[in-house]
Amino acid sequence: MAASGGAQDPFDGMDLTAPGRRTPSARAPQRSDGRRPRSEHPFVLTVRVDLVGSRPAIWRRVELPSTMTLDRLHQVAQVLFDWTDSHLHRFTLGSSVWDRDAEHFLSPWELADAEVEGTPTSQVRLDEVLTAAGDRLRYVYDFGDEWTLLFRVENVSLGEGRVRCTGGRGDHPPEDSGGVHGWSLDEPGAPFEVGAVDTALRHLDR
């Protein structure tokens, strides 16, 4: 079934008879750049979230419902890395969060400044930006320290679900510590514990 605006629904041509599963039939969803129409069918994304530039790598793995908006995804990112939502942030489809030609999704505070064009995060759902394995979305938090996260889709499954943290590695980076290039691993942040993070996400989902 075609999505609105003449664009193809990412699950068009797929067997939708088995809840919780994605079974390819005629064709699999194709990766594409730019914002897409919303899917008619809810799905769950398994996403690896990497802190760009961290050595050794700091990352988290989460399950995300396709109907989640980007303002909620911002809150998820804050929980995943134990940040306090004290700075500006933005999401970007493109190779860099600073590329003016990329497609940006902005917080209300940055929209008010009007220094860069973009869409409010509250108006954009995950199924408009991430639909297939390999799709990527960038996020930057704190324009001074420039903590940059890369959300990369690992798997897509049909059905509904809640936000879950299922894995990860590396301490939580402390706020105002200079970003990946200024933060000294000799001053570690709070340890990452998947159970504690998942519990915090469960409360966030209420």
N, C-alpha and C positions, 0 to 999 in steps of 0.2 A: 504494500500500500504506500502510495507516495505521500511524502510530508507536504505541509503547506508551502506555497511559494514555488512549486514545481520541483523542489529538490527532493532527493531520495531519502526516505527514512533509513537510518543505519541498520535496522533489522529487516528491511524489505528483502524478500527472497529467502528468508530463514524459517526453519521449523520452530514454531512457537508453542508446540504442544507439550513440552516438558518444562514445567516451572523450575526456575533455579538453574537452568542450563541454557547454553547457547549452542544450537546445533546447526552448522552450515548446511544449506541445501543448494540452491542455484548459484549463489554467490555470497561471499563474505563482505562485510562493510569495508569500504575503502577509506584509507587515510586521506585527509585533505587539509588544506590550510584555511584559516579564517573561521569566523563564527558560522555555525550551521543551524538549520531549523531544529526545533525540539522534537525528540522522538515520541512517537505515540505509545511506545512500550517501555516501561521502567526497566532499568538494568543496574547491575552492581559492577563497579570498576575496582579492580585490584591495582593499586598504584604504589610505586616506589617513589619516595620523596628524598632527594639527595640535597645536602647542603653543599652547594657548588664551591669548589676550591678547597674543601676540607681534606686534610691529610693527617692521619688516616681518615678514610671516608666515614662521614657521619650521615646516617640515613634512617628512614622509617618506612615501614610498609603498612598501608591502610586499605580498608575496603570502604568505598564511598557510594552512596546512592546517586543515581544519575539525575535525580530531581533536585539535588542540593544546589543552592545558589552560591555564587562566589563570595558573597559577604559571609556566609556560613563557613565556606572553605577557609577563609582567613582565620576564623575562630579556631578551626581544627588545626591549622598550622601553628597557631600560638600555643595550643595544648601540646602538640607533638614535640615542640622544642622548648617548652617551659618559658615562653616569653610572656610579657605583661601588657601587650597591646598599647604601648606607650609612644609609638612612632608611626609615621606615614607608611603606607604600603601600596602596592599595585600588582595586578596580574597582567601578563602579556602573552599573546600568541606571536612568536617570532624568535629570532636568534638572540635578542638582547632586550632587557627591560628598559633600556635607555634609547632604543631605536625609535625615532619619531615617526617613522613610516610603518611601524608595527601596529598591531591592533591591541589597544590597552583597555583594561577594565579597572576603574578607579574608585577609590574610597570617596565619601562625601567631602572630606576635607581637601583632597587634591582637586576634585571637580570644582570646588569653590574658587581655587586659585586660577583656574583656566589657563595654566601654562602649557598643558598638553591636552589634546583631544582624546576622548575616551568615553566608554559606556559605564554607567554606575554598576558596581558589582552586584547590587541587589536585584538587577534586572536580567542577570545572565545565569543560566543553569549549566551544570557540568555537561549535560548531554548536548550542549551547543558548542562545546570546545574540546571535549574528550569523548571519543566514541569507539576507538579501536586500539588494539595493542600497538604500542610504539608512539601513539599520540603524546605530545608534550605541551605542558603549560608552565610558564615561568612566573615566579613570585619574588618580589623584593620587599624586605621589611627593614625599616630604619635606613633612610637615604644617606645617612652619614656613615654608619658602620657597614651598610650595604650587605646585609645577610640575604643571599639569593638562594631560593629553593627551586629545584627542577622536579615537577610532577611528571612522571612517565608511566603510562598505562602498561601493565603487564598482562592483564586478562580482563575479559568482559563476560559476564554471565547474566542471563535473563532473570528478572525477578526483582523483588524489593528487599531491602535490608537496612540495617542501621550502620552508623559509622563505627568502625572497629580498627584498632591497632593490633596487628598480628606479628610484628617483628621490628627489628631495627638494631642499630649499633652506634655507640658513641655517646659521650656525655652531652647534656643539654648546654648549648653555648650561652654564657651569661650575657645579660643585657649590658649595653654600653661598654663593651670590652674591646672595641676596635675592629670588629668583623673578623673574617677568617685569617686575614693577614696581620691583625693586631693582637688577637687573642692568643695568649700563651697557654699551651697545654700543661705547663707547670702550675697553672691556676685553674684546675678543672671546674666545670660547672656541676650541677646536680647530676647524679648518675641516672641513666635511662633505665627504666624498668617497664617492660611492656605491659604488665598487669596494671600498674598504677596509671599509666597513660590511658589504657583502654577504659579503666574505671572513670577517669576524668572526662573522656569522650562520651561515655554513657550518660553522665550528668549533663553534659553540654547538649545532648540530644533531647533532653526532656523539655 
